[in-house]
Amino acid sequence: MRQWNRRLSKLTAKLLDLPQDVVLDLPRFTMIGNRQLYIENHRGVLHFSSDTLKLGLSQGKLEIHGKELVIRAILPEEVFIEGVISDIRYSDK
């Protein structure tokens, strides 16, 4: 059933010319160099330290690794971090 809903959502997004991240509830990342990262559509902070940030997503999780990481802003579905970002890992599991 989940696959059917996903296919229908993709088709709807294509037909109506809507961004897939909105229709499919996918995360959106905006990165400025290796210093700033803005993430939309997260489902909460799972872990945070000065070198690691783990976020829950609607389908999986996101891990950000770096140095001197700081959460500058956090909202229910958005988070903005700064620091020296060295690695971003997306897992759908």
ABEGO torsion letter per residue (X at the ends): XAAAAAAAAAAAAAAAGBBAAAAAGBBBBBBBEAABBBBBGBAEBABBBAABBBBBBABEBBBBBEBGBBBABBBAABBBBBEBBABBBBBAX
